[in-house]
Every structure is written in C-alpha cells, then in structure tokens.
Amino acid sequence: MNANQLRASILQMAIEGKLVPQLDSEPAVEQLGNAPEDVPFEIPEKWKWVQIRTLGKTTTGSTPPKNNPNYYGNDIPFVNPGDIQDSKITFRSEGLSNEARSLARIVSPFSILMVCIGGCIGKCAISSISTSFNQQINALTPDEVHSHKLIFYFLISQYFQNEVKQLSTGTATPIINKNKWSSIYIPLPPLEEQKRIVAKLEKLLPLVDEYGKAYEKLEELNAEFPDKLKASVLQSAIEGKLVPQLDSEPVASEYLKGLNPKVKFVDESETNYSIPDKWRIVKLSSICTKIVDGDHNPPKGELEPTKYLMLSAKNINNNSLIINDAVRFLSKENFETSHSRTQLAKDDVLLTIVGTLGRSCVVEDVSENITFQRSVACLSTLIYSKYLKYFLDAPDVQKYITINAKGTAQKGFYLNQLKNLHIAIPPLEEQKRIVAKVEELFALIDAMKK
C-alpha cells in the first residue's frame, strides 16, 4: 500500500466514524436540511447526513475584467486553481485592487476553496486569510459551530472526490456548478467528536507523509536492485570470481596464441585488473579480426520503406537488435556503399560508441540487408563472443568507456580507443561456464522482478 492509498484509507475511516470512539456523553447531531433518501455507507447513530450548503456559506468566485488594469494590484489576495497545490494555497504577489472589491468574491479566513472545473477538479485547501478567487473555484465558509478542518478532511476524502466527479458535466473539461457541489451530502459528527477526529488525523497524516517518503525510497531501491545485482554478477565474472577455475584447463596464453600467434599480453601491473593465474590480459585488437564502426556520412533515407536498413545506437538494447521507428531505409546503391564497411556476420558483437555509450548485443540472426551509422561498432572476435559481450557490459568497463569518451556536444569512444581496450581472458571452457552462469543468474533476477 503506497502513501496515497494509506491516506485515502485513513480519511475513509474518519468519514465513516471508525477513526475515534463515540462517547455516550455527547449529544446527537441535529438534522440540518433534508436527509438523503439513500446513503452510500453506514455512519454512527449520532451522526447525520447533511448537505454542504447547510454547513455555512457557499460562494463561486469571479474574475474582474482583465482589460482594466486598475482592478489589479496588491490590496486583495486572488487565487486561481493553479495556486492550490498539495492542499495548500500559494498566494501570488499580485492580487486585486480595492477598486475591484465590489466585483470580487471575498471569503473570510478558514474558508475552504475547491477547484470545480478542469483536470484539477477536486483540489482543495483552507485559506488562512481573507481572499478572493476566480470562477473556477467554489468556496465554503463554515459556520462557527462546525470544524472547518474536519469539513476540509471530509471534502478531500475519496468519497467526496468521487461524488464531485460523478456530478460533473463535460468530458474534455469536467465542471460542477455551485448548486450541485453544495448539494452533496457528507456525514456530520457531534462537535466534540469532530475535534477528536481532527486531532487524530493531524497526528496520523504527518506519519503517512513520512511513510510515503520511505515507501518511495523503497520503490526506488526495488527498481534499482535487479540492475545493480546484474552489474555485481558481471563484475564478479570479469574478475574470475563467478565460477571456479579448473586444474585440468590450460592457461589462457596457450589458447590465445593458438588464435593469434602474434598476440601480445598486457602486464597485469599496467591495468586495474586483478585476475586468476590462468587468465591473461590483451588488447581488444589482439582477439578481433574486425573492429569497425558504421558509416560516418550516412546517406539520406528513402521516403518509402525498402528492404535495406540502416541502424544506429537507438537500435541496440543490450540484448538484441531492435527494428523500430529509428530505422533509416536506404536505396540499394546507398546500402551497398555503407554495407561494405561493416559486413555484419553471425556472432559479431555490436557496441554503441557515440552518444548513448556502452550498449551491446551479439548478432544471433544475420541479415544481409542491415548496415550501421557511426554510432555502432561491429566486432568480429576470435574468443567466445558472448563472453566478450558480458565483459564489455561489466561496470568497470562501462565506467572506463564513459570516463574516456571524447567530445563536447556528443561523446564518443572511438575506434583507436576501442582497439586498445584491455580485455581479461580466461581459458575457453571457463568463458563458456562464465556465460552459462551469468545467463542462469540473470534469469533468476528477471524472475524476481516479476
């Protein structure tokens, strides 16, 4: 239950007479005006259903002609619907002048103002001072024998707010006039019970506000938790802490030399990595046969859809390619010019390197009709491509890419930087075990979210 639901529940308990006990010593309320034929819910025996108009004076606001500047000044506060927020009134510096007094509707302190038109219909606040207000607001100035605070709390209850909306006319701009508004019934408790209800509400509602802050923080943490947990899994993976190392497996250097006899290893002391004994660190260029980016001067798209697609960083979502409205359709001639640069192949790793940095995916299904803009890098790797993808996704690597990106208007992590990126490589079978464990844990995390 969030704070709004809890607040609504407490106010409903109050308006139903369930928040504080009734006392035998208190007299019953006298019936004011006519009693309703049907009641929406039961109330205590000593309470009565009464119309708003029987509780005091009701008023609809007015706005003096704005084409007369003499009507506006600082003599009389003036409230518009936008000035009522979170059950409070923000009094603006400019109000009405004394010259406009006869045209204004002025209510005394402790009057209750409610917006009665538009999307903000039902917003409500107590005015602490004498004020005027425009025609989109109705006001109730309660008689002294009634608690203005209790009436205010009852008017912001879900019951009364629903009544206002049901009695409103119009769809695009709902409106309820003063006659309908003031005819709505609310329950009225004995005066001393009114005071006890107000005291209880003023004790509980600030606690609800505190609960709301804690609830929002918890919701925020819950929303962030799966992503943070996945990030922790990936960080453990690239540090060799996710799966055990096996004595039966050869060191990664033998495996890497078999892939690239000219491979050069980076000394661990030259990096921020702390890796297991059988792992080795190399530059990305040592384990890739292709590191290219997309077209630097992408051609204009065709007005009508074609089968030739140019994609950008917007089409990479960290798991797969997304064919959406961001696609640019190309002519066959323009496509062939751009496609010759990337030559997309199965198991290529795609990485966004301009603008939105660091999103990646592995190409599962090859389409001969796809090419890319400069914001996407295409990597053909000699190692297990899914391991490389998860390595690039790890927090330390993502942070490195972000910190070292260049440019002002739009940051980019360019090809020379990408080629020199340090990659920690385990033996091949361990790469596969790491990928399997990452995907197993990610599936569990996704299930937790649901």
Secondary structure, 3 states (H helix, E strand, C coil): CCHHHHHHHHHHHHHCCCCCCCCCCCCCCCCCCCCCCCCCCCCCCCCEEEEHHHHEEEEECCCCCCCCHHHEECCECEECHHHEECCEECCCCCEECHHHHHHCCEECCCCEEEECECCCCCCEEECCCCEEECCCEEEEEECCCCCHHHHHHHHCCHHHHHHHHHHCECCCCCECCHHHHHCCEEEECCHHHHHHHHHHHHHHHHHHHHHHHHHHHHHHHHHHHHHHHHHHHHHHHHCCCCCCCCCCCCCHHHHHHHHCCCCCECCHHHCCCCCCCCCEEEEHHHHEEEEEECECCCCCCCCCCCCEEEECHHHECCCCECCCCCCEEECHHHHHHHHHHHCCCCCCEEEECECCCCCEEECCCCCCCEEEECCEEEEEECCCHHHHHHHHHCHHHHHHHHHHCECCCCCECCHHHHHCCEEEECCHHHHHHHHHHHHHHHHHHHHHHC
